[in-house]
Each structure stands twice: as C-alpha cells, then as structure tokens.
C-alpha cells in the first residue's frame, strides 16, 4: 500500500513539470512596473506641494525665492531647492527629501519629471486663466498650483501609430484612491493646443445653490485646450505632438490643516514672543 502511495506522489510531482506558465503572470509583472512609474510621479508632485506648503500658507518668503518671474521651477533632486532651512534659522523646516517617502532617492529614480508652481488669477480650469506676475499665496480667489509632467516611456505607448498610452497605464494614472490631485495624459497638436485626457483628468465640483446651500449637481471642469499651462517652454520641449506626457496638478492649500506648519514654527515663535523678538 505504501508503494502505491509513493508512486502516486511521484506521478503527481512529475505532472507539474508539464504545466504551462500562468497566462496572467506577464500581465502581473507589467502592472507592477506601471504602478511603480505612476506612483513615483504622483509621490513627487505631492512632495513638492508639502515642501512649499508652510512657506506659502504663512506667507513667509524670507529668502525672496518668489522674486523671479513665474512659474517657479522646483528641482526634486535638490534636498532644499529654495534654501528654506537656511532662511528659517533655528526652525526645523523640512527639506524636500524629508517630505518624500522614507527610502525614496530622487537622484536614483528613472523618472525625470518636471515640477512647477503656478500662481493663477482664477481657477486653472477656467478659460482665459492667466498667471499672476506676483503670487497671492493663501488666497482662495487667486489659487496656486503645483504642476508636474513627465514623458511616458515608449514601452507603455501603443504601436499602432497613434502613440497613445496603453489602457493599463491610463488606468493607474487615473486612479484617485492615492495621492490626490488631478492626473491624466496630454495630447497636443502641432500648435500646442492640448487636452488632458484620462478618467482622472476631470475636476469635479459640486454646484451649491447660494440661497438654499443645497447641491444642484456636479460640474465637470477640464483645463482649457489653450491654457497658459501648455505654453511652458519645458512642456513644449518634452510633450509636443505625438509625445504624450503624464500630467498632474494639485491646488495648494489655503489653510494650515491640522496646524501642520504652526507646529513646525511653534517653539521658535513662542520663545521670540517671550523675549519680544521677531521671526528671522
């Protein structure tokens, strides 16, 4: 009896050598790679917003980083692009590397995304919205945005001549369950008239009646095809006709949620108040 059990075990083991690989194995690996690229892109956009958050909300600008003409470029590979740690002496202001996920090394990332801070005279999705010559940080009427874009690797573009992102790539790019912000891919013609496409490219806003304060529906807002955003020199270089890019933007907060920034400055401000000093 034991011999038959042993033979049966051996036969079952041998049968596994004839099994073909799972058909979805390659797709699983592809999904992991796509998720990694998209997540890196979105993480960097969020980190830039986090890095600039306190300086813009509290309207500090002690080192005049915003004295140059907008939009302001932010190099994710620099630990402290605007030298906030030097400007805010005695304050443990987080560097750009410190607001990135633990272990994230921007210098070693294969992603080469560009990040900018845009100060607008109205909501970015409104036709005719223009950049302000001088930012009005912390204003709900004059919003500020972190805008990011990066070329989509060729391997994730269709090979039928349309040069559009593959469905799997678009799916991950459109996912709003993590990181927040509005994300999609760009499609531009020869005149740089562009569209932001994808399931996550729309900014949904509830229409509230001024009198009843009751929602009357949802408005779907898209960036205008002639928006000033598309006039960015670096964007035109990287994301022109038949060169789709990942694109993401998020509105900078106008209030210090959970007192994040005030906690950073709390000890120094308290000590200066006690001695009658002023913030550096």
C-alpha positions, -999 to 999 in steps of 0.1 A, spaced: 0 0 0 28 24 9 44 17 -25 13 28 -43 11 60 -22 48 67 -31 42 61 -68 12 83 -68 31 111 -51 59 108 -77 35 109 -106 18 140 -92 51 157 -88 62 148 -123 29 162 -137 38 197 -126 67 198 -150 43 197 -179 22 227 -167 24 258 -188 31 292 -171 1 311 -160 -11 334 -187 -16 363 -164 19 362 -150 34 386 -175 5 410 -171 11 410 -133 47 420 -138 36 447 -162 11 461 -138 37 463 -110 61 482 -133 33 506 -144 22 512 -108 58 519 -98 63 546 -125 29 563 -119 33 562 -81 68 578 -83 53 606 -105 24 613 -81 46 610 -50 69 637 -63 40 660 -71 27 656 -36 61 661 -20 67 694 -38 33 707 -25 42 695 10 76 712 8 62 746 -2 31 744 19 42 762 50 61 790 32 31 798 10 3 794 36 21 815 62 33 840 35 69 840 49 91 843 18 121 854 39 146 845 12 127 860 -17 126 828 -36 95 840 -54 112 872 -67 118 858 -101 92 856 -129 67 827 -125 62 798 -130 87 787 -104 106 755 -112 114 730 -84 142 705 -88 131 674 -70 167 662 -69 178 690 -46 173 685 -9 163 721 -3 158 740 -37 148 773 -20 171 771 10 143 772 35 165 756 62 190 784 58 163 811 56 144 799 87 173 798 111 166 778 142 135 762 128 134 726 118 117 733 84 115 700 65 136 697 33 122 683 1 140 650 8 124 648 42 88 650 29 95 623 3 87 587 14 114 571 35 140 555 13 129 574 -19 160 586 -37 152 611 -63 187 610 -78 184 573 -85 148 574 -98 145 566 -136 116 591 -137 125 625 -150 95 647 -140 94 685 -141 77 704 -114 64 740 -113 45 763 -90 18 783 -109 1 813 -94 -32 820 -113 -57 848 -114 -86 823 -113 -93 786 -112 -69 768 -136 -98 751 -155 -115 784 -163 -110 796 -199 -87 826 -201 -70 819 -167 -36 837 -166 -5 836 -144 -1 864 -119 30 885 -120 31 882 -82 17 853 -63 -11 859 -38 -4 829 -16 -31 816 8 -59 831 -14 -89 811 -24 -97 837 -51 -62 835 -66 -52 799 -64 -17 784 -65 -10 750 -81 18 725 -82 20 713 -118 41 682 -128 47 665 -161 69 637 -175 73 618 -207 56 584 -209 82 557 -216 79 543 -252 72 508 -239 39 520 -225 27 536 -257 7 518 -284 25 506 -315 -4 512 -339 9 547 -349 -15 566 -326 12 568 -299 -14 568 -271 -8 553 -237 -18 516 -232 -50 510 -212 -32 496 -182 -11 527 -180 -41 550 -183 -59 530 -156 -32 535 -130 -27 572 -139 -65 578 -135 -66 561 -101 -76 588 -75 -75 565 -45 -40 576 -36 -21 609 -35 -50 632 -45 -46 658 -73 -58 657 -109 -39 634 -132 -40 622 -168 -21 622 -200 -16 650 -225 -25 650 -262 -12 680 -282 -13 691 -319 13 709 -338 2 742 -325 4 730 -288 -34 731 -285 -35 704 -258 -60 683 -239 -57 665 -206 -72 630 -211 -80 600 -189 -105 591 -163 -88 612 -136 -83 643 -157 -115 660 -146 -120 683 -117 -155 676 -102 -171 704 -83 -205 704 -66 -228 732 -77 -243 747 -45 -273 770 -45 -263 803 -29 -297 806 -11 -305 770 -1 -269 758 2 -282 726 -14 -262 708 -41 -278 711 -76 -255 687 -93 -219 682 -103 -198 703 -127 -171 686 -147 -142 710 -152 -113 704 -177 -82 725 -184 -88 747 -215 -71 735 -246 -54 769 -250 -45 772 -213 -13 791 -204 -1 759 -188 6 744 -222 28 774 -231 55 762 -206 88 761 -225 99 728 -210 65 713 -215 66 721 -252 101 706 -255 90 673 -239 53 669 -246 46 681 -281 27 665 -309 28 626 -307 47 629 -274 21 622 -247 31 630 -212 19 622 -177 5 654 -163 -7 662 -128 -17 693 -109 -30 700 -74 -42 732 -57 -21 743 -29 -40 745 5 -50 779 17 -53 769 54 -30 752 77 -48 719 81 -42 702 115 -18 730 123 10 712 105 30 744 98 23 761 131 37 731 149 69 734 130 73 771 140 57 768 174 87 766 197 106 794 179 77 817 178 69 812 214 104 818 225 106 850 204 72 862 218 85 857 253 117 877 246 100 903 224 120 892 193 109 888 157 110 859 133 142 858 112 
